[in-house]
Amino acid sequence: MYTIKTLNAISPVGLAKLPATQFEVDNDSPTPQGILVRSADLHEVPLPDSLLAIARAGAGTNNIPIDKCTAAGIVVFNTPGANANAVAELVVGALVAGSRNLPDAIAWAQNLKGSQTLAKDVEKGKKQFVGPELRGKTLGVIGLGAIGSRVANAAVALGMEVLGYDPYISIDAAWSLSRSVQHCVSLGDMLPRCDYLTVHVPYMPSTKHTINAQTLSMCKDGVRVFNFARGELVDTTAMLAALESGKAAQYFCDFPSDELLGVKGVYCTPHLGASTPESETNCAVMAATELSDYLKNGNILHSVNLPDVQQPRAGGRRICIIHKNEPGVISAITGILTNANLNIENMVNKGKKDVAYTMLDVTGTIADSLTEQLSGIDAVIRVRIL
């Protein structure tokens, strides 16, 4: 029986993936084997020795101390793509709303309440909100993952010319893209052609301020910029300067900050990207499934700190070892198993930066001391025998 602790409200549909015959959800347990979390901050939360895995019901993991978890042999999962449709729909909605100046038009119309000349005011005032149609305009999409590819395909369906830039595009994402999406080899090739620009890359040191003074200077005058990925991807100071100069006409952002609020041409939404019942359910189901498969079978899928490793059970017992990614570890492991008269039926080993994961299916009698022997290898971080 595995004990799971939830640190936020998790969709019941997701929790149903943890059957009561194998899992106990106990939010007061001091020794859980798994944690399901959404937005709760774990950086200052003590991680018990019992903890084997944390599953984040969402894509970002900024609220989880990744390095600390890796050092302790705790696998951290996220749910990439589970909220992709929700975010993509919001971006498409913002494209339409921004182009047709709907936020300003709605706010203006609200102020007409009580007017004795309402019809005349409407006809006179609507001219200030004239905005272009999307058909025939050019959209640049930076990042063609699960969300970016959906936005690109939707824009194609709306009759837009779509340019995509992603030097790390996956095979799956490439297959999912419409043939009409033109792939650009550099931002310099893309930006001067765009009427609209949307960014969909993960936030990391190398992507901080992807949109900055230099990239904005390459854009058309009056470009409309959309950021529903991470606030840090856009240099706020540069964006505000571009709006003031007219280089940018609008900035839609799902990450409000004090500097952005109240600025003409800036439209902030309160981090609504994944705020749909369907998205929350999808994220919960994926997170619970990942957590269950790892705890029961040792399989890893969508981990941010360990390599993805999956293989069917071959019978016998399964040995799962998290260790440093350095020479000699595999020979040390197999040497101990040989001396223990265990036959290796299947073995897979993969590394991810400084850490690696080795999973072995063995037959034979496993002594109680085997975990201690394997843990005695200097490079080994954690051993599980299932």
C-alpha positions as a printed NumPy array, in Angstrom:
array([[  0.   ,   0.   ,   0.   ],
       [  1.432,   3.369,  -1.045],
       [  0.526,   6.573,   0.791],
       [ -0.152,   9.653,  -1.341],
       [ -0.354,  13.196,  -0.031],
       [ -2.089,  15.975,  -1.972],
       [ -1.008,  19.568,  -1.346],
       [ -3.744,  21.159,  -3.471],
       [ -7.241,  20.199,  -4.514],
       [ -6.801,  17.447,  -7.116],
       [ -9.576,  16.464,  -9.518],
       [-11.477,  13.374,  -8.289],
       [-11.104,  11.94 , -11.789],
       [ -7.341,  11.993, -11.279],
       [ -7.493,  10.525,  -7.797],
       [ -9.603,   7.696,  -9.211],
       [ -6.442,   6.561, -11.034],
       [ -5.087,   5.598,  -7.606],
       [ -7.213,   2.582,  -6.614],
       [ -7.892,   2.157,  -2.908],
       [ -6.57 ,  -1.417,  -3.031],
       [ -3.051,  -0.101,  -3.753],
       [ -3.022,   3.543,  -2.645],
       [ -4.135,   5.505,   0.384],
       [ -4.65 ,   9.263,   0.02 ],
       [ -3.738,  10.711,   3.408],
       [ -3.034,  14.435,   3.47 ],
       [ -1.9  ,  14.301,   7.102],
       [  0.654,  11.538,   6.629],
       [  4.199,  12.481,   7.737],
       [  5.666,   9.674,   5.608],
       [  4.073,   9.649,   2.144],
       [  5.681,   7.797,  -0.755],
       [  4.142,  10.184,  -3.285],
       [  2.963,  13.782,  -3.439],
       [  0.458,  15.275,  -5.877],
       [  0.746,  19.046,  -6.149],
       [ -0.434,  21.927,  -8.292],
       [  0.698,  25.367,  -7.096],
       [  1.804,  24.753,  -3.49 ],
       [  5.389,  25.892,  -2.854],
       [  7.618,  23.022,  -1.721],
       [ 10.901,  24.926,  -1.473],
       [ 10.666,  25.341,   2.3  ],
       [  8.765,  22.109,   2.982],
       [ 10.784,  19.25 ,   4.569],
       [ 10.933,  16.217,   2.275],
       [ 10.592,  12.992,   4.322],
       [ 12.936,  10.06 ,   3.697],
       [  9.9  ,   8.021,   2.636],
       [  9.172,  10.273,  -0.332],
       [  9.85 ,   8.601,  -3.693],
       [  8.139,  10.906,  -6.178],
       [  6.371,  14.232,  -6.651],
       [  3.901,  14.694,  -9.499],
       [  3.026,  18.246, -10.514],
       [ -0.412,  18.541, -12.12 ],
       [  0.801,  21.128, -14.608],
       [  3.774,  21.887, -16.822],
       [  5.85 ,  24.299, -14.73 ],
       [  7.865,  23.055, -11.767],
       [  9.182,  26.342, -10.343],
       [  7.433,  25.538,  -7.05 ],
       [  9.463,  22.341,  -6.565],
       [ 13.128,  22.194,  -5.392],
       [ 14.379,  20.085,  -8.306],
       [ 18.057,  19.894,  -7.296],
       [ 17.154,  18.924,  -3.729],
       [ 14.839,  16.204,  -4.999],
       [ 17.439,  14.815,  -7.387],
       [ 20.053,  14.608,  -4.647],
       [ 17.575,  12.654,  -2.505],
       [ 16.53 ,  10.298,  -5.315],
       [ 13.026,  11.757,  -5.589],
       [ 11.586,  11.661,  -9.108],
       [  9.726,  14.837, -10.13 ],
       [  7.032,  14.531, -12.798],
       [  5.086,  17.164, -14.698],
       [  2.238,  16.938, -17.198],
       [  3.336,  18.492, -20.498],
       [  0.534,  18.886, -23.002],
       [ -2.287,  18.142, -20.561],
       [ -3.37 ,  21.79 , -20.55 ],
       [ -2.326,  22.48 , -24.143],
       [ -5.815,  22.81 , -25.56 ],
       [ -6.93 ,  25.197, -22.816],
       [ -3.966,  27.524, -23.336],
       [ -4.174,  27.359, -27.128],
       [ -7.862,  28.287, -27.095],
       [ -7.129,  31.268, -24.84 ],
       [ -4.382,  32.47 , -27.196],
       [ -6.701,  32.217, -30.202],
       [ -9.334,  34.135, -28.26 ],
       [ -6.783,  36.82 , -27.438],
       [ -5.745,  37.036, -31.099],
       [ -9.318,  37.774, -32.117],
       [-10.023,  40.066, -29.161],
       [ -6.799,  41.999, -29.619],
       [ -7.113,  42.456, -33.333],
       [-10.695,  43.743, -33.013],
       [ -9.911,  45.852, -29.9  ],
       [-12.612,  44.048, -27.925],
       [-11.326,  44.773, -24.382],
       [-11.338,  48.542, -24.933],
       [-14.612,  48.416, -26.852],
       [-16.356,  46.472, -24.087],
       [-15.064,  48.829, -21.388],
       [-16.222,  51.844, -23.432],
       [-19.684,  50.399, -24.013],
       [-20.145,  49.755, -20.291],
       [-19.813,  53.489, -19.667],
       [-22.835,  54.196, -21.875],
       [-25.28 ,  52.874, -19.292],
       [-27.977,  55.424, -18.648],
       [-27.215,  57.441, -21.783],
       [-30.271,  59.116, -23.282],
       [-28.654,  58.952, -26.736],
       [-27.33 ,  55.409, -26.58 ],
       [-27.888,  54.424, -30.223],
       [-26.302,  57.64 , -31.491],
       [-23.349,  57.271, -29.103],
       [-22.738,  53.713, -30.308],
       [-22.7  ,  54.683, -33.97 ],
       [-20.452,  57.648, -33.318],
       [-18.036,  55.899, -30.972],
       [-17.49 ,  52.568, -32.691],
       [-15.051,  54.055, -35.215],
       [-12.316,  54.293, -32.587],
       [-12.315,  50.508, -32.181],
       [-11.89 ,  49.505, -35.818],
       [ -9.387,  46.643, -36.023],
       [ -8.033,  44.384, -38.775],
       [ -9.223,  40.892, -39.609],
       [ -6.819,  38.008, -39.   ],
       [ -7.243,  36.465, -42.448],
       [ -4.253,  37.26 , -44.621],
       [ -2.12 ,  38.554, -41.733],
       [  1.086,  36.888, -40.541],
       [  1.481,  35.202, -37.158],
       [  4.876,  34.237, -35.781],
       [  4.927,  31.342, -33.303],
       [  8.052,  30.932, -31.174],
       [  8.042,  27.384, -29.825],
       [  6.174,  24.626, -31.613],
       [  5.45 ,  22.2  , -28.792],
       [  2.02 ,  20.963, -27.714],
       [  0.602,  24.474, -27.301],
       [  2.464,  26.329, -30.038],
       [  1.579,  23.744, -32.676],
       [ -2.121,  23.965, -31.759],
       [ -2.047,  27.758, -31.994],
       [ -0.257,  27.558, -35.345],
       [ -2.787,  25.094, -36.772],
       [ -5.738,  27.163, -35.52 ],
       [ -4.276,  30.296, -37.079],
       [ -3.894,  28.474, -40.405],
       [ -7.579,  27.529, -40.197],
       [ -8.398,  31.218, -39.681],
       [ -6.647,  32.056, -42.932],
       [ -3.451,  33.473, -41.471],
       [  0.041,  33.004, -42.843],
       [  1.901,  31.243, -40.033],
       [  5.648,  31.249, -39.419],
       [  7.135,  28.885, -36.836],
       [ 10.489,  28.988, -35.073],
       [ 11.693,  26.139, -32.872],
       [ 15.264,  24.798, -33.176],
       [ 14.388,  21.94 , -30.797],
       [ 11.091,  20.82 , -32.305],
       [ 10.225,  17.208, -31.509],
       [  9.254,  14.631, -34.098],
       [  5.745,  14.356, -32.633],
       [  5.268,  18.132, -32.784],
       [  6.549,  18.273, -36.339],
       [  4.072,  15.596, -37.426],
       [  1.195,  17.451, -35.758],
       [  1.862,  20.726, -37.583],
       [ -0.113,  21.811, -40.602],
       [  1.891,  21.7  , -43.818],
       [  1.013,  25.359, -44.267],
       [  3.177,  26.411, -41.303],
       [  6.455,  27.802, -42.623],
       [  9.494,  26.869, -40.534],
       [ 11.996,  29.681, -39.961],
       [ 15.625,  28.912, -39.171],
       [ 16.12 ,  32.049, -37.054],
       [ 14.184,  34.801, -35.326],
       [ 15.81 ,  37.226, -37.724],
       [ 14.066,  35.407, -40.557],
       [ 10.702,  35.455, -38.764],
       [ 10.263,  38.693, -36.84 ],
       [ 10.343,  41.295, -39.641],
       [  7.412,  39.527, -41.323],
       [  5.026,  39.231, -38.365],
       [  1.884,  41.242, -37.691],
       [  1.273,  39.119, -34.58 ],
       [  3.792,  37.312, -32.398],
       [  3.159,  34.632, -29.754],
       [  5.71 ,  32.842, -27.584],
       [  5.361,  29.248, -26.341],
       [  8.694,  28.074, -24.942],
       [  9.492,  26.816, -21.414],
       [ 11.131,  29.261, -19.05 ],
       [ 14.787,  28.568, -18.295],
       [ 17.934,  30.712, -18.114],
       [ 18.498,  30.36 , -21.867],
       [ 14.959,  31.547, -22.734],
       [ 14.689,  34.435, -20.272],
       [ 13.719,  37.614, -22.156],
       [ 13.294,  35.832, -25.474],
       [ 11.353,  38.963, -26.401],
       [ 13.678,  41.883, -25.631],
       [ 14.754,  45.24 , -27.036],
       [ 16.791,  43.613, -29.799],
       [ 14.101,  41.18 , -30.953],
       [ 11.415,  43.869, -30.76 ],
       [ 13.545,  46.168, -32.916],
       [ 13.406,  43.531, -35.674],
       [  9.6  ,  43.459, -35.655],
       [  7.189,  45.405, -37.822],
       [  5.886,  48.654, -36.388],
       [  2.571,  47.991, -34.659],
       [  3.217,  44.307, -33.93 ],
       [  0.855,  42.673, -31.458],
       [  2.606,  40.418, -28.916],
       [  1.039,  37.578, -26.924],
       [  2.608,  35.854, -23.924],
       [  0.635,  33.019, -22.342],
       [  3.716,  30.909, -21.508],
       [  5.758,  32.596, -18.737],
       [  6.06 ,  36.237, -17.736],
       [  9.858,  36.099, -17.667],
       [ 10.034,  35.296, -21.379],
       [  9.341,  38.949, -22.175],
       [ 11.52 ,  41.832, -20.976],
       [  8.873,  44.08 , -19.423],
       [ 10.973,  47.24 , -19.684],
       [ 11.641,  46.651, -23.383],
       [  7.995,  45.799, -24.019],
       [  6.754,  48.993, -22.381],
       [  9.262,  51.036, -24.395],
       [  8.056,  49.372, -27.6  ],
       [  4.455,  50.228, -26.76 ],
       [  5.343,  53.843, -26.016],
       [  7.248,  54.249, -29.287],
       [  4.584,  52.537, -31.392],
       [  6.84 ,  49.624, -32.318],
       [  4.248,  47.41 , -30.563],
       [  0.528,  48.09 , -30.702],
       [ -0.58 ,  45.66 , -28.005],
       [  0.765,  43.263, -25.409],
       [ -1.468,  40.472, -24.106],
       [  0.007,  38.774, -21.028],
       [ -1.339,  36.094, -18.688],
       [  1.053,  37.166, -15.937],
       [  0.126,  40.547, -14.418],
       [  2.801,  42.669, -12.781],
       [  2.588,  46.111, -11.227],
       [  4.596,  47.624, -14.091],
       [  2.136,  46.341, -16.694],
       [ -1.171,  47.191, -15.042],
       [ -2.863,  50.406, -16.145],
       [ -0.648,  50.85 , -19.227],
       [ -2.428,  51.671, -22.478],
       [ -2.113,  48.795, -24.929],
       [ -1.405,  46.197, -22.236],
       [ -4.039,  43.561, -21.485],
       [ -3.335,  41.285, -18.519],
       [ -5.344,  38.218, -17.599],
       [ -4.944,  36.55 , -14.172],
       [ -3.033,  33.426, -15.235],
       [ -6.055,  31.845, -16.89 ],
       [ -4.168,  29.634, -19.353],
       [ -4.98 ,  26.304, -17.739],
       [ -8.057,  27.443, -15.819],
       [-10.628,  25.11 , -17.307],
       [-12.278,  22.095, -15.673],
       [-11.081,  19.949, -18.562],
       [ -7.468,  21.072, -18.172],
       [ -7.425,  20.496, -14.424],
       [ -8.858,  17.023, -14.947],
       [ -6.372,  16.178, -17.715],
       [ -3.433,  17.325, -15.583],
       [ -4.648,  15.381, -12.545],
       [ -5.174,  12.188, -14.55 ],
       [ -1.724,  12.395, -16.148],
       [  0.019,  13.201, -12.859],
       [ -1.71 ,  10.379, -10.987],
       [ -0.962,   7.917, -13.798],
       [  2.722,   8.864, -13.848],
       [  2.965,   8.575, -10.074],
       [  1.172,   5.216,  -9.999],
       [  3.315,   3.667, -12.729],
       [  6.531,   4.75 , -11.049],
       [  5.574,   3.58 ,  -7.566],
       [  4.21 ,   0.208,  -8.765],
       [  6.515,  -0.553, -11.711],
       [  9.464,   1.841, -11.578],
       [  8.608,   3.281, -14.991],
       [  9.42 ,   6.959, -15.541],
       [  7.593,   9.163, -18.044],
       [  7.652,  12.97 , -18.162],
       [ 10.192,  13.463, -15.409],
       [ 12.007,  16.79 , -15.234],
       [ 15.002,  15.465, -13.29 ],
       [ 15.365,  11.791, -14.327],
       [ 15.477,  10.219, -17.788],
       [ 12.337,   8.616, -19.183],
       [ 12.693,   4.839, -18.766],
       [  9.903,   2.359, -19.462],
       [  9.804,  -1.361, -20.08 ],
       [  7.241,  -4.138, -19.545],
       [  7.741,  -6.403, -16.547],
       [  9.535,  -9.613, -17.536],
       [  8.616, -11.625, -14.469],
       [ 10.585, -12.092, -11.287],
       [ 11.552,  -8.957,  -9.325],
       [ 12.368,  -5.483, -10.561],
       [ 15.323,  -3.499,  -9.219],
       [ 15.276,   0.28 ,  -9.747],
       [ 18.417,   2.291,  -9.067],
       [ 18.92 ,   6.066,  -9.24 ],
       [ 22.594,   6.882,  -9.407],
       [ 25.171,   9.376, -10.561],
       [ 25.882,   9.276, -14.272],
       [ 29.497,   8.184, -14.18 ],
       [ 31.679,   5.277, -15.382],
       [ 31.8  ,   1.977, -13.532],
       [ 28.361,   2.063, -11.936],
       [ 26.737,  -0.515, -14.227],
       [ 29.585,  -2.993, -13.809],
       [ 29.403,  -2.564, -10.028],
       [ 25.645,  -3.22 , -10.077],
       [ 25.843,  -6.286, -12.308],
       [ 28.766,  -7.613, -10.286],
       [ 26.72 ,  -7.567,  -7.093],
       [ 23.773,  -9.24 ,  -8.823],
       [ 26.031, -11.948, -10.261],
       [ 27.508, -12.673,  -6.853],
       [ 23.951, -12.907,  -5.505],
       [ 23.148, -15.613,  -8.123],
       [ 20.504, -13.436,  -9.763],
       [ 19.824, -13.72 , -13.49 ],
       [ 19.184, -10.456, -15.348],
       [ 16.233, -10.946, -17.713],
       [ 15.97 ,  -7.313, -18.847],
       [ 18.059,  -4.226, -18.187],
       [ 17.78 ,  -0.609, -19.301],
       [ 20.   ,   2.313, -18.353],
       [ 19.628,   5.948, -19.335],
       [ 21.304,   9.117, -18.198],
       [ 20.151,  12.707, -17.915],
       [ 22.935,  15.183, -17.274],
       [ 24.602,  14.172, -13.975],
       [ 22.066,  11.532, -12.949],
       [ 21.087,   8.152, -14.406],
       [ 18.474,   5.49 , -13.884],
       [ 18.982,   1.749, -14.189],
       [ 16.091,  -0.699, -14.149],
       [ 16.62 ,  -4.47 , -14.087],
       [ 14.233,  -7.429, -14.076],
       [ 15.85 , -10.383, -12.321],
       [ 15.01 , -13.928, -11.403],
       [ 16.339, -15.803,  -8.403],
       [ 16.117, -15.445,  -4.662],
       [ 16.747, -11.913,  -3.445],
       [ 18.411, -11.704,  -0.06 ],
       [ 17.336,  -9.054,   2.449],
       [ 20.825,  -7.569,   2.277],
       [ 20.719,  -6.805,  -1.473],
       [ 19.36 ,  -3.279,  -1.07 ],
       [ 22.141,  -2.482,   1.394],
       [ 24.801,  -3.931,  -0.924],
       [ 23.602,  -1.909,  -3.938],
       [ 23.268,   1.224,  -1.809],
       [ 26.882,   0.761,  -0.803],
       [ 28.08 ,   1.662,  -4.304],
       [ 29.462,   5.205,  -3.98 ],
       [ 27.541,   6.601,  -6.934],
       [ 24.169,   5.099,  -5.976],
       [ 21.548,   7.546,  -4.694],
       [ 18.515,   5.313,  -4.164],
       [ 17.568,   1.646,  -4.559],
       [ 14.087,   0.152,  -4.814],
       [ 13.238,  -3.528,  -5.18 ],
       [  9.701,  -4.188,  -6.419]])
